[in-house]
Amino acid sequence: MQITMKTTPTSPEERERILTSPGFGLHRTDHVLQIDYRGDAGWGEAVIKPYGSLSLDPATMGLHYGQLIFEGLKAFVQSDGSVSLFRPAENARRLNESARRLSMPTLDEELFVEAARALVEVELDWVPTGPGQSLYLRPFMFASEAHIGLRVATEYSFLILATPVDPFFSAEVRALSVWIDRDHVRAVRGGTGSVKCAGNYAASMQGKQLANEQGCDEVLWLDAIDRRWIEELGGMNVCFVYGSGDEARLVTPPLDGSILAGITRASLLELGRSRGLTVEEEPIAIDVLFTAMATGEVTEAFACGTATVVAPIGTILCDGVSREISATRPGPVTMGLRAELLAIQTGTSPAFPEWRTRV
Ligand SMILES: Cc1ncc(COP(=O)(O)O)c(C=O)c1O
């Protein structure tokens, strides 16, 4: 790996100022990692270089035909002061699934993990140490060949940038409100909903905008065929808790081809099972859910993903009717899973040590 350090990096004072309250995605670190792919030559050498603008030909194919995929993962300061990545091999695997779906070249999965580790090692001073803070890594790959005409590109760039982030909820955990979009769909089975390509996010932005216009935080998508089965949010999976105490069941829609297989979702299901919770991956019809909410059978709901970790859902707005789940107090299953996952990510819990990759 070739490493070229920035000659005038951010001063320690400025970096400390940023790390006190980094927000989310507002600041980038001093370096970026890049690996280029050239037709028959395949992948070249990984390079870590000073962060800066990319120079792109206006005919760059990724800008026109959308061969653009990405990932998101976090590095956490551990209780012993070291730094660990949370399940980077899962992101490597998912990036390759996305690459295959979009006819892009796959990247050696060990190289992906090594690249992420190497970048974090160079940027160790940028890993924030406050509660819930982390260094968010954004690996992405796009068709970099300059050509106008629809075909599979022959040249690609893979990059990883890093941005220090605050926890999604900096003070108190707040319950989200979600709106069900009856008119549009995010993804359809056989399409690209189950992979992480930029187009999926473009397709879900209008829904998010409409949700916001109605005073909701997020859009909750239904399936594209029957418009009845709950899928996920624009950038998070969704789980419901039925019952409480020893009888509590954690239920989430199955990965049927249009939902992204979230790494947080998979981790929470495994964590739930290991704690004796009944975990079900079952289709959830919106009308059946509303009945179960009315009878009090549904006790909690939450969204989950790398950025937010776990975010309680308090209300669902659908066809002008707002229904409450736990608008005032996030439930114990939601908050318990959230606290345990955060403890695993930061190494304060010894559970699932294989989920942490030390930098
Ligand atoms: C559409 C969508 N669903 C779910 C998730 C959650 O996935 P993960 O837990 O791997 O971050 C994300 C975030 O990556 C997403 O973009």
The ligand as an ORCA input file, in Angstrom:
! r2SCAN-3c Opt
* xyz 0 1
  C     -31.892      1.051      2.606
  C     -31.146      0.679      3.816
  N     -31.669     -0.246      4.643
  C     -31.033     -0.643      5.751
  C     -29.815     -0.105      6.106
  C     -29.107     -0.580      7.332
  O     -27.970     -1.295      6.970
  P     -26.724     -1.382      7.944
  O     -27.244     -1.869      9.229
  O     -25.805     -2.366      7.287
  O     -26.160     -0.020      8.036
  C     -29.235      0.870      5.287
  C     -27.939      1.464      5.636
  O     -26.946      1.084      5.113
  C     -29.914      1.258      4.118
  O     -29.382      2.181      3.325
*
